[in-house]
Amino acid sequence: MRLANIDNRAALVIEQDGAEKFLDLARASDGRWGPDLGDVFRNWPEVVAWASEVDVPADQLVPVDRARLGAPSPAPRQVFALGLNYRAHAAESGFAAPTELPPVFTKYVSSFSGPDTEVVLPPGGNVDWEIELVAIVGREARDVAEADAWSYVAGLTAGQDLSERLTQLRGPAPQFGLGKSYPGFSPQGPWLVTPDEFANPDDLELGCAIDGVEVQKGQTSDLIFGIARMIAALSENVTLYPGDVIFTGTPSGVGMGREPQRYLRAGERLDSWIAGIGELHQTFVSAPAAR
């Protein structure tokens, strides 16, 4: 099952004649589910059971401009992000690979956007790219066993953890949340894909390219804390709620880790992908001149 956010209305994604079409969930269910995405996640097991049996009426399927797509979970109660969760990325960042839970921080919801966007570069900043697998929680989780953790995952989507490094690393202590939460710095999508749609949800290829030149490529099987281990570990400390969003970390290849360092520039296009989920497309523009 694939779930999209179209103009803040929940929609099922159905493939028809080789193209993605969309079925408005509230209309198809006669108002039982949706249109609010939060309502869908709060009733996730029931929605999935209904969707598995619904007879999709072909005349209700419509094509949708991707510009209308938003983040699959646009208003989560909590947003988590893991740092240094790939060994090669930890090394390029100058850190040893974590043996306990990797650093956990947040990205603020005001930075959320859909998959195809224009992003304003903060003046004087060093904006970096970080392709990430994003997990969305499907039911309340507390003290979850790793063996059971996948059953708490509604689905997976693609995300970019765009990062302004000067803000992120300014002293006396790093400001991870602020440096990674400028407007448009958390594009996600194009939709949520449930775990059963993948041959192996623990091993997905992900990567990104700037103006067609590949800068990151990896496999989620290289995560130090994979999805199940991460859900179990987080739930030891906090309660996870339906719709919560978890950025799982990025593979190596970020701009800060290069020699010389390389950051995004106005006029460039960043294309990101995760196999079995889809693509994100960001273009970058300069901030308007101060008056």
BAGURO-692928 format. One line per 10 residues: number of its first residue (from 1); their letters; for each residue x, y, z of N, C-alpha, C. Coordinates in nm, 2 decimals, decimal comma. Layout:
N
NUM) a) X/Y/Z/X/Y/Z/X/Y/Z | ... $
This chain:
291
1) mrlanidnra) 0,08/-0,12/0,00/0,00/0,00/0,00/0,09/0,12/0,00 | 0,05/0,22/-0,08/0,12/0,35/-0,08/0,02/0,46/-0,05 | 0,06/0,55/0,04/-0,03/0,66/0,09/0,04/0,80/0,06 | -0,04/0,89/0,00/0,01/1,02/-0,04/-0,06/1,13/0,03 | 0,00/1,24/0,04/-0,06/1,36/0,10/-0,08/1,46/-0,02 | -0,20/1,48/-0,06/-0,24/1,57/-0,17/-0,32/1,68/-0,11 | -0,26/1,80/-0,11/-0,32/1,92/-0,06/-0,38/1,89/0,08 | -0,29/1,82/0,16/-0,33/1,79/0,30/-0,45/1,70/0,31 | -0,48/1,62/0,21/-0,58/1,51/0,21/-0,51/1,38/0,18 | -0,55/1,28/0,26/-0,49/1,14/0,24/-0,54/1,08/0,11 $
11) alvieqdgae) -0,45/1,02/0,04/-0,49/0,95/-0,08/-0,41/0,82/-0,10 | -0,48/0,72/-0,15/-0,41/0,60/-0,19/-0,35/0,62/-0,33 | -0,23/0,56/-0,34/-0,16/0,56/-0,47/-0,18/0,43/-0,54 | -0,23/0,43/-0,66/-0,27/0,31/-0,73/-0,20/0,32/-0,87 | -0,13/0,22/-0,91/-0,07/0,22/-1,04/-0,17/0,17/-1,15 | -0,19/0,25/-1,25/-0,29/0,22/-1,36/-0,22/0,26/-1,49 | -0,22/0,16/-1,58/-0,16/0,18/-1,71/-0,02/0,24/-1,70 | 0,06/0,19/-1,61/0,20/0,23/-1,59/0,22/0,36/-1,53 | 0,12/0,43/-1,48/0,13/0,56/-1,42/0,06/0,56/-1,28 | 0,11/0,65/-1,19/0,05/0,66/-1,06/-0,07/0,74/-1,07 $
21) kfldlarasd) -0,18/0,68/-1,01/-0,31/0,76/-1,00/-0,34/0,76/-0,85 | -0,44/0,85/-0,82/-0,47/0,87/-0,68/-0,61/0,86/-0,65 | -0,64/0,80/-0,53/-0,78/0,78/-0,48/-0,80/0,85/-0,35 | -0,88/0,95/-0,35/-0,90/1,02/-0,22/-0,96/0,93/-0,12 | -0,89/0,92/-0,01/-0,93/0,82/0,09/-1,07/0,85/0,16 | -1,09/0,98/0,19/-1,22/1,01/0,26/-1,34/0,99/0,17 | -1,32/1,02/0,04/-1,43/1,00/-0,05/-1,46/0,85/-0,08 | -1,35/0,78/-0,09/-1,36/0,63/-0,12/-1,42/0,56/0,00 | -1,39/0,60/0,12/-1,44/0,53/0,24/-1,57/0,60/0,29 | -1,63/0,69/0,22/-1,75/0,76/0,26/-1,73/0,83/0,39 $
31) grwgpdlgdv) -1,61/0,89/0,41/-1,58/0,97/0,53/-1,54/0,89/0,65 | -1,52/0,76/0,63/-1,47/0,68/0,75/-1,33/0,71/0,78 | -1,24/0,73/0,68/-1,10/0,76/0,71/-1,06/0,89/0,64 | -0,99/0,97/0,71/-0,94/1,09/0,65/-1,05/1,20/0,65 | -1,03/1,31/0,58/-0,91/1,34/0,49/-0,78/1,37/0,56 | -0,79/1,40/0,69/-0,67/1,44/0,77/-0,57/1,32/0,78 | -0,44/1,35/0,75/-0,34/1,25/0,76/-0,32/1,20/0,90 | -0,33/1,29/1,00/-0,32/1,25/1,14/-0,43/1,15/1,18 | -0,55/1,17/1,13/-0,66/1,08/1,16/-0,63/0,94/1,10 | -0,57/0,94/0,98/-0,53/0,81/0,92/-0,43/0,74/1,00 $
41) frnwpevvaw) -0,33/0,80/1,05/-0,22/0,74/1,13/-0,28/0,69/1,26 | -0,37/0,77/1,32/-0,43/0,73/1,45/-0,51/0,60/1,44 | -0,56/0,57/1,32/-0,64/0,45/1,29/-0,57/0,36/1,19 | -0,43/0,36/1,19/-0,36/0,29/1,09/-0,39/0,15/1,07 | -0,40/0,06/1,17/-0,43/-0,08/1,14/-0,56/-0,10/1,07 | -0,66/-0,02/1,11/-0,79/-0,03/1,05/-0,79/0,02/0,91 | -0,72/0,12/0,88/-0,71/0,18/0,75/-0,64/0,08/0,65 | -0,53/0,02/0,70/-0,46/-0,08/0,62/-0,55/-0,20/0,59 | -0,63/-0,25/0,69/-0,72/-0,36/0,67/-0,83/-0,32/0,56 | -0,88/-0,20/0,58/-0,98/-0,16/0,48/-0,93/-0,15/0,34 $
51) asevdvpadq) -0,81/-0,09/0,33/-0,75/-0,07/0,20/-0,72/-0,20/0,13 | -0,69/-0,30/0,20/-0,65/-0,43/0,14/-0,77/-0,50/0,08 | -0,89/-0,45/0,12/-1,01/-0,52/0,06/-1,10/-0,43/-0,03 | -1,06/-0,30/-0,03/-1,15/-0,21/-0,10/-1,14/-0,24/-0,25 | -1,25/-0,23/-0,32/-1,26/-0,24/-0,46/-1,24/-0,10/-0,52 | -1,13/-0,08/-0,58/-1,09/0,05/-0,63/-1,17/0,09/-0,76 | -1,26/0,19/-0,75/-1,33/0,23/-0,87/-1,25/0,31/-0,96 | -1,23/0,25/-1,09/-1,14/0,32/-1,18/-1,18/0,46/-1,21 | -1,30/0,49/-1,21/-1,34/0,63/-1,24/-1,31/0,73/-1,13 | -1,27/0,68/-1,02/-1,24/0,77/-0,91/-1,08/0,80/-0,90 $
61) lvpvdrarlg) -1,01/0,73/-0,98/-0,86/0,75/-0,99/-0,83/0,87/-1,07 | -0,74/0,96/-1,02/-0,71/1,08/-1,09/-0,56/1,10/-1,09 | -0,50/1,15/-1,20/-0,36/1,19/-1,20/-0,35/1,32/-1,11 | -0,23/1,34/-1,06/-0,21/1,45/-0,97/-0,08/1,52/-1,00 | -0,07/1,65/-1,01/0,05/1,73/-1,03/0,14/1,70/-0,90 | 0,26/1,66/-0,92/0,35/1,63/-0,80/0,37/1,76/-0,72 | 0,35/1,87/-0,77/0,36/2,00/-0,69/0,26/2,00/-0,58 | 0,15/1,93/-0,59/0,05/1,93/-0,49/0,08/1,83/-0,37 | 0,18/1,74/-0,39/0,22/1,64/-0,29/0,29/1,71/-0,17 | 0,25/1,67/-0,05/0,31/1,72/0,07/0,39/1,60/0,14 $
71) apspaprqvf) 0,45/1,63/0,25/0,51/1,53/0,33/0,40/1,43/0,37 | 0,43/1,30/0,37/0,33/1,19/0,40/0,27/1,21/0,54 | 0,35/1,25/0,64/0,30/1,27/0,77/0,33/1,42/0,80 | 0,25/1,51/0,77/0,28/1,66/0,77/0,28/1,72/0,91 | 0,22/1,66/1,01/0,21/1,72/1,14/0,23/1,62/1,25 | 0,34/1,56/1,25/0,37/1,46/1,36/0,38/1,52/1,50 | 0,35/1,44/1,60/0,37/1,49/1,74/0,52/1,50/1,77 | 0,60/1,42/1,71/0,74/1,41/1,73/0,82/1,39/1,60 | 0,94/1,45/1,59/1,03/1,42/1,48/1,16/1,38/1,54 | 1,21/1,27/1,50/1,35/1,22/1,55/1,44/1,22/1,43 $
81) alglnyraha) 1,57/1,24/1,45/1,67/1,23/1,35/1,79/1,16/1,41 | 1,85/1,07/1,34/1,97/1,00/1,39/2,09/1,05/1,31 | 2,20/1,08/1,38/2,32/1,12/1,32/2,42/1,00/1,33 | 2,52/1,00/1,23/2,63/0,91/1,23/2,59/0,77/1,23 | 2,48/0,74/1,16/2,42/0,60/1,16/2,47/0,51/1,05 | 2,57/0,56/0,97/2,64/0,48/0,88/2,79/0,50/0,91 | 2,86/0,39/0,91/3,00/0,39/0,95/3,09/0,49/0,86 | 3,07/0,48/0,73/3,15/0,56/0,64/3,11/0,71/0,66 | 2,99/0,74/0,69/2,95/0,88/0,72/3,01/0,93/0,85 | 3,01/0,84/0,95/3,08/0,88/1,08/3,22/0,91/1,05 $
91) aesgfaapte) 3,29/0,83/0,97/3,43/0,85/0,95/3,46/0,98/0,87 | 3,38/1,01/0,77/3,40/1,13/0,70/3,37/1,26/0,78 | 3,29/1,24/0,89/3,25/1,35/0,98/3,36/1,36/1,09 | 3,45/1,27/1,10/3,56/1,28/1,20/3,52/1,22/1,33 | 3,43/1,12/1,33/3,38/1,06/1,45/3,40/0,91/1,44 | 3,42/0,84/1,55/3,41/0,69/1,55/3,27/0,65/1,54 | 3,25/0,54/1,48/3,11/0,48/1,46/3,05/0,46/1,60 | 2,93/0,50/1,63/2,87/0,48/1,76/2,84/0,33/1,79 | 2,87/0,30/1,91/2,84/0,16/1,96/2,71/0,15/2,03 | 2,67/0,26/2,09/2,54/0,27/2,15/2,45/0,35/2,06 $
101) lppvftkyvs) 2,33/0,39/2,10/2,24/0,46/2,01/2,31/0,58/1,95 | 2,30/0,61/1,82/2,37/0,72/1,76/2,31/0,85/1,82 | 2,37/0,97/1,79/2,31/1,09/1,84/2,17/1,11/1,78 | 2,08/1,16/1,87/1,94/1,18/1,83/1,91/1,33/1,85 | 1,85/1,39/1,75/1,81/1,53/1,75/1,68/1,54/1,68 | 1,63/1,66/1,66/1,50/1,68/1,59/1,52/1,77/1,48 | 1,43/1,76/1,38/1,41/1,86/1,28/1,27/1,92/1,30 | 1,25/2,05/1,29/1,12/2,11/1,33/1,02/2,10/1,21 | 0,90/2,08/1,25/0,79/2,05/1,14/0,78/2,17/1,05 | 0,82/2,29/1,09/0,81/2,41/1,00/0,90/2,39/0,88 $
111) sfsgpdtevv) 1,00/2,30/0,88/1,09/2,27/0,77/1,04/2,17/0,67 | 0,92/2,11/0,70/0,87/2,00/0,62/0,82/2,05/0,49 | 0,83/1,97/0,38/0,77/2,01/0,25/0,75/1,88/0,18 | 0,69/1,89/0,06/0,67/1,78/-0,03/0,79/1,75/-0,11 | 0,78/1,66/-0,21/0,90/1,60/-0,28/0,96/1,70/-0,38 | 0,88/1,79/-0,44/0,93/1,87/-0,55/0,92/2,02/-0,51 | 1,03/2,08/-0,47/1,03/2,22/-0,41/1,14/2,30/-0,46 | 1,12/2,43/-0,44/1,23/2,53/-0,45/1,27/2,57/-0,31 | 1,40/2,57/-0,28/1,45/2,60/-0,15/1,54/2,72/-0,15 | 1,51/2,81/-0,06/1,59/2,94/-0,05/1,71/2,91/0,04 $
121) lppggnvdwe) 1,83/2,94/-0,01/1,95/2,92/0,06/1,97/3,04/0,16 | 1,99/3,01/0,29/2,01/3,12/0,38/2,14/3,20/0,34 | 2,13/3,33/0,35/2,25/3,41/0,31/2,37/3,37/0,39 | 2,48/3,35/0,32/2,61/3,33/0,38/2,63/3,19/0,44 | 2,53/3,10/0,41/2,54/2,97/0,47/2,61/2,86/0,38 | 2,64/2,75/0,45/2,69/2,63/0,38/2,59/2,52/0,39 | 2,51/2,51/0,28/2,40/2,41/0,29/2,44/2,28/0,22 | 2,42/2,18/0,30/2,47/2,04/0,26/2,35/1,95/0,24 | 2,37/1,84/0,17/2,27/1,74/0,14/2,29/1,62/0,22 | 2,18/1,55/0,25/2,19/1,42/0,33/2,06/1,34/0,29 $
131) ielvaivgre) 2,08/1,25/0,19/1,96/1,16/0,16/1,94/1,07/0,28 | 1,81/1,04/0,31/1,78/0,96/0,43/1,65/0,88/0,41 | 1,66/0,76/0,45/1,54/0,68/0,46/1,46/0,73/0,58 | 1,33/0,75/0,57/1,25/0,81/0,68/1,14/0,71/0,71 | 1,13/0,67/0,84/1,03/0,58/0,89/0,91/0,66/0,96 | 0,79/0,61/0,93/0,68/0,68/0,99/0,61/0,57/1,08 | 0,58/0,61/1,21/0,53/0,52/1,31/0,38/0,50/1,28 | 0,33/0,37/1,30/0,19/0,34/1,27/0,11/0,31/1,39 | 0,17/0,29/1,51/0,09/0,27/1,63/0,18/0,30/1,75 | 0,12/0,33/1,86/0,19/0,37/1,98/0,29/0,27/2,02 $
141) ardvaeadaw) 0,41/0,31/2,05/0,52/0,22/2,09/0,59/0,26/2,21 | 0,60/0,17/2,31/0,68/0,19/2,43/0,74/0,06/2,47 | 0,87/0,06/2,50/0,94/-0,06/2,54/0,92/-0,18/2,44 | 0,94/-0,15/2,31/0,91/-0,25/2,21/1,03/-0,34/2,19 | 1,01/-0,47/2,18/1,11/-0,56/2,15/1,16/-0,55/2,00 | 1,29/-0,56/1,98/1,34/-0,55/1,84/1,27/-0,64/1,75 | 1,24/-0,76/1,79/1,18/-0,86/1,71/1,04/-0,82/1,66 | 0,97/-0,73/1,74/0,84/-0,69/1,71/0,83/-0,55/1,64 | 0,95/-0,49/1,63/0,95/-0,34/1,60/0,89/-0,31/1,46 | 0,91/-0,39/1,36/0,86/-0,36/1,23/0,71/-0,35/1,23 $
151) syvagltagq) 0,64/-0,42/1,32/0,49/-0,41/1,32/0,44/-0,27/1,37 | 0,53/-0,19/1,42/0,50/-0,05/1,47/0,52/0,05/1,36 | 0,58/0,01/1,25/0,61/0,10/1,14/0,50/0,11/1,04 | 0,44/0,23/1,02/0,34/0,24/0,91/0,40/0,22/0,78 | 0,51/0,29/0,75/0,57/0,28/0,62/0,70/0,36/0,61 | 0,76/0,36/0,50/0,88/0,43/0,47/0,87/0,53/0,36 | 0,94/0,64/0,37/0,95/0,74/0,26/1,09/0,79/0,25 | 1,11/0,87/0,14/1,24/0,93/0,12/1,24/1,07/0,18 | 1,36/1,11/0,23/1,37/1,24/0,29/1,51/1,30/0,26 | 1,52/1,43/0,26/1,65/1,50/0,26/1,66/1,57/0,39 $
161) dlserltqlr) 1,77/1,55/0,46/1,81/1,62/0,58/1,90/1,74/0,54 | 1,85/1,84/0,47/1,93/1,95/0,43/1,98/2,02/0,56 | 2,11/2,06/0,55/2,18/2,11/0,67/2,26/2,23/0,64 | 2,24/2,34/0,72/2,32/2,46/0,71/2,43/2,44/0,81 | 2,55/2,41/0,76/2,66/2,37/0,86/2,71/2,48/0,95 | 2,71/2,60/0,91/2,76/2,71/1,00/2,67/2,72/1,12 | 2,54/2,72/1,10/2,44/2,73/1,21/2,45/2,60/1,29 | 2,46/2,48/1,22/2,46/2,36/1,29/2,58/2,35/1,39 | 2,69/2,40/1,35/2,81/2,37/1,43/2,86/2,49/1,51 | 2,79/2,60/1,51/2,83/2,72/1,59/2,83/2,69/1,74 $
171) gpapqfglgk) 2,92/2,74/1,81/2,94/2,72/1,95/2,85/2,80/2,04 | 2,86/2,77/2,17/2,96/2,68/2,23/2,92/2,53/2,22 | 2,80/2,50/2,18/2,75/2,37/2,15/2,68/2,36/2,02 | 2,68/2,25/1,95/2,62/2,25/1,82/2,47/2,27/1,82 | 2,41/2,33/1,72/2,27/2,36/1,71/2,21/2,28/1,59 | 2,21/2,15/1,61/2,16/2,06/1,51/2,02/2,09/1,46 | 1,93/2,10/1,56/1,79/2,13/1,52/1,77/2,25/1,44 | 1,83/2,36/1,48/1,82/2,49/1,41/1,89/2,48/1,27 | 2,01/2,43/1,26/2,08/2,42/1,14/2,01/2,34/1,03 | 1,93/2,25/1,08/1,86/2,15/0,98/1,71/2,18/0,97 $
181) sypgfspqgp) 1,67/2,30/1,01/1,52/2,33/1,00/1,49/2,46/0,94 | 1,57/2,51/0,85/1,52/2,63/0,77/1,40/2,59/0,69 | 1,32/2,68/0,64/1,21/2,64/0,56/1,25/2,56/0,44 | 1,18/2,45/0,42/1,21/2,36/0,31/1,32/2,27/0,33 | 1,38/2,26/0,44/1,50/2,18/0,47/1,46/2,03/0,50 | 1,34/1,99/0,50/1,30/1,85/0,52/1,20/1,80/0,42 | 1,24/1,81/0,29/1,15/1,75/0,19/1,13/1,60/0,21 | 1,01/1,55/0,18/0,98/1,41/0,20/0,88/1,36/0,10 | 0,89/1,23/0,07/0,79/1,18/-0,03/0,86/1,08/-0,12 | 0,80/1,06/-0,24/0,68/1,13/-0,28/0,55/1,08/-0,21 $
191) wlvtpdefan) 0,57/0,96/-0,14/0,46/0,90/-0,07/0,52/0,80/0,03 | 0,43/0,75/0,12/0,47/0,64/0,21/0,44/0,51/0,15 | 0,53/0,42/0,17/0,52/0,28/0,12/0,52/0,18/0,24 | 0,42/0,10/0,25/0,42/0,01/0,36/0,53/-0,10/0,35 | 0,58/-0,16/0,46/0,69/-0,25/0,45/0,67/-0,37/0,37 | 0,54/-0,42/0,36/0,52/-0,54/0,28/0,54/-0,52/0,13 | 0,55/-0,40/0,09/0,57/-0,37/-0,06/0,71/-0,40/-0,10 | 0,81/-0,42/-0,01/0,95/-0,44/-0,04/0,98/-0,58/-0,03 | 1,07/-0,63/-0,12/1,13/-0,76/-0,11/1,21/-0,77/0,02 | 1,28/-0,67/0,06/1,36/-0,66/0,19/1,36/-0,52/0,23 $
201) pddlelgcai) 1,27/-0,48/0,32/1,27/-0,34/0,36/1,40/-0,29/0,44 | 1,48/-0,39/0,48/1,61/-0,35/0,55/1,72/-0,33/0,45 | 1,70/-0,34/0,32/1,81/-0,33/0,22/1,76/-0,26/0,10 | 1,76/-0,12/0,11/1,71/-0,04/0,00/1,83/0,05/-0,05 | 1,84/0,07/-0,18/1,94/0,16/-0,23/1,89/0,30/-0,22 | 1,98/0,39/-0,18/1,94/0,53/-0,18/2,06/0,62/-0,23 | 2,03/0,73/-0,28/2,14/0,82/-0,33/2,08/0,95/-0,37 | 2,17/1,04/-0,41/2,13/1,17/-0,47/2,24/1,22/-0,56 | 2,20/1,32/-0,65/2,29/1,38/-0,75/2,26/1,52/-0,76 | 2,37/1,60/-0,79/2,36/1,75/-0,81/2,38/1,77/-0,96 $
211) dgvevqkgqt) 2,28/1,83/-1,02/2,28/1,85/-1,17/2,33/1,73/-1,24 | 2,28/1,61/-1,20/2,31/1,49/-1,27/2,44/1,42/-1,23 | 2,52/1,48/-1,14/2,64/1,42/-1,09/2,61/1,35/-0,96 | 2,63/1,22/-0,95/2,60/1,15/-0,83/2,70/1,19/-0,72 | 2,64/1,22/-0,60/2,72/1,26/-0,48/2,71/1,16/-0,37 | 2,60/1,09/-0,36/2,58/0,99/-0,26/2,51/0,87/-0,31 | 2,55/0,75/-0,27/2,49/0,62/-0,30/2,52/0,52/-0,19 | 2,42/0,46/-0,14/2,44/0,36/-0,04/2,33/0,26/-0,03 | 2,34/0,17/0,07/2,23/0,07/0,10/2,19/0,09/0,25 | 2,06/0,08/0,27/2,02/0,09/0,41/2,05/-0,03/0,49 $
221) sdlifgiarm) 2,10/-0,14/0,43/2,15/-0,25/0,51/2,28/-0,21/0,58 | 2,34/-0,10/0,55/2,46/-0,05/0,61/2,43/0,03/0,74 | 2,30/0,06/0,76/2,27/0,13/0,89/2,32/0,06/1,01 | 2,39/0,14/1,10/2,43/0,08/1,22/2,31/0,04/1,31 | 2,22/0,13/1,32/2,09/0,10/1,39/1,99/0,09/1,27 | 1,95/-0,03/1,23/1,84/-0,05/1,13/1,71/-0,01/1,19 | 1,61/-0,02/1,11/1,47/0,03/1,16/1,43/-0,04/1,28 | 1,43/-0,17/1,29/1,38/-0,24/1,41/1,46/-0,21/1,53 | 1,60/-0,21/1,52/1,68/-0,18/1,63/1,66/-0,03/1,68 | 1,64/0,05/1,59/1,62/0,20/1,62/1,48/0,22/1,69 $
231) iaalsenvtl) 1,38/0,16/1,64/1,25/0,17/1,70/1,25/0,11/1,85 | 1,31/0,00/1,86/1,33/-0,06/2,00/1,40/0,03/2,09 | 1,52/0,08/2,04/1,60/0,17/2,13/1,53/0,30/2,16 | 1,47/0,36/2,07/1,40/0,49/2,10/1,29/0,47/2,20 | 1,21/0,35/2,18/1,10/0,33/2,27/1,14/0,29/2,41 | 1,26/0,27/2,43/1,31/0,25/2,57/1,31/0,38/2,65 | 1,32/0,50/2,58/1,33/0,63/2,64/1,20/0,71/2,63 | 1,14/0,70/2,51/1,02/0,78/2,49/0,91/0,69/2,43 | 0,79/0,75/2,44/0,67/0,69/2,37/0,67/0,74/2,23 | 0,66/0,65/2,13/0,64/0,69/1,99/0,49/0,68/1,96 $
241) ypgdviftgt) 0,45/0,78/1,89/0,30/0,80/1,86/0,28/0,78/1,71 | 0,16/0,74/1,67/0,12/0,72/1,53/0,15/0,85/1,45 | 0,21/0,84/1,34/0,25/0,96/1,26/0,38/1,02/1,29 | 0,45/0,98/1,40/0,58/1,03/1,43/0,68/1,00/1,32 | 0,77/1,09/1,29/0,86/1,08/1,18/1,00/1,06/1,23 | 1,07/0,96/1,17/1,21/0,93/1,21/1,30/0,93/1,09 | 1,39/1,03/1,09/1,50/1,03/0,99/1,61/0,94/1,04 | 1,65/0,85/0,95/1,74/0,74/1,01/1,89/0,76/0,99 | 1,93/0,87/0,92/2,07/0,89/0,90/2,11/0,88/0,75 | 2,23/0,93/0,72/2,27/0,94/0,58/2,40/0,86/0,56 $
251) psgvgmgrep) 2,41/0,81/0,44/2,54/0,75/0,40/2,65/0,85/0,37 | 2,77/0,80/0,34/2,88/0,90/0,31/2,85/0,97/0,18 | 2,93/1,08/0,16/2,93/1,15/0,04/2,87/1,29/0,06 | 2,86/1,34/0,18/2,81/1,48/0,20/2,91/1,58/0,17 | 2,87/1,70/0,15/2,96/1,81/0,10/3,07/1,84/0,21 | 3,03/1,84/0,34/3,12/1,87/0,44/3,24/1,78/0,45 | 3,22/1,65/0,41/3,32/1,55/0,42/3,42/1,55/0,30 | 3,40/1,64/0,21/3,48/1,64/0,09/3,61/1,72/0,10 | 3,70/1,70/0,02/3,82/1,78/0,01/3,84/1,83/-0,13 | 3,82/1,96/-0,16/3,77/2,06/-0,06/3,62/2,05/-0,03 $
261) qrylragerl) 3,57/2,11/0,07/3,43/2,10/0,10/3,35/2,16/-0,01 | 3,23/2,11/-0,03/3,15/2,15/-0,14/3,00/2,17/-0,09 | 2,94/2,28/-0,12/2,80/2,30/-0,07/2,71/2,34/-0,18 | 2,58/2,34/-0,16/2,48/2,37/-0,26/2,49/2,52/-0,30 | 2,46/2,54/-0,43/2,47/2,68/-0,48/2,34/2,71/-0,55 | 2,30/2,84/-0,55/2,18/2,88/-0,62/2,19/2,84/-0,77 | 2,07/2,79/-0,82/2,07/2,75/-0,96/2,09/2,60/-0,97 | 2,13/2,53/-0,87/2,16/2,39/-0,88/2,03/2,31/-0,85 | 2,03/2,19/-0,89/1,92/2,09/-0,87/1,97/1,97/-0,80 | 1,90/1,93/-0,70/1,93/1,81/-0,62/1,82/1,71/-0,64 $
271) dswiagigel) 1,86/1,59/-0,70/1,77/1,48/-0,72/1,81/1,37/-0,63 | 1,71/1,32/-0,55/1,73/1,22/-0,45/1,64/1,10/-0,48 | 1,68/0,98/-0,44/1,60/0,86/-0,47/1,62/0,75/-0,36 | 1,52/0,68/-0,34/1,53/0,55/-0,27/1,45/0,45/-0,35 | 1,52/0,33/-0,38/1,46/0,23/-0,46/1,33/0,18/-0,39 | 1,23/0,16/-0,47/1,10/0,11/-0,43/1,01/0,22/-0,37 | 1,06/0,34/-0,35/0,98/0,45/-0,29/0,96/0,56/-0,40 | 1,07/0,62/-0,44/1,06/0,72/-0,55/1,16/0,83/-0,53 | 1,14/0,95/-0,59/1,24/1,05/-0,60/1,19/1,18/-0,54 | 1,29/1,26/-0,50/1,27/1,40/-0,46/1,35/1,49/-0,55 $
281) hqtfvsapaa) 1,29/1,61/-0,57/1,36/1,71/-0,66/1,36/1,84/-0,60 | 1,48/1,90/-0,57/1,49/2,03/-0,51/1,57/2,12/-0,60 | 1,53/2,24/-0,62/1,61/2,34/-0,68/1,64/2,45/-0,58 | 1,75/2,52/-0,59/1,80/2,62/-0,49/1,81/2,75/-0,55 | 1,76/2,85/-0,47/1,77/2,99/-0,51/1,83/3,07/-0,40 | 1,89/3,19/-0,43/1,94/3,28/-0,33/1,83/3,35/-0,26 | 1,87/3,38/-0,13/1,77/3,46/-0,05/1,76/3,60/-0,11 | 1,64/3,66/-0,11/1,63/3,80/-0,16/1,72/3,89/-0,09 | 1,77/3,99/-0,16/1,86/4,09/-0,10/1,79/4,17/0,01 | 1,86/4,20/0,11/1,80/4,27/0,22/1,77/4,42/0,18 $
291) r) 1,66/4,47/0,22/1,63/4,61/0,18/1,69/4,71/0,28 $
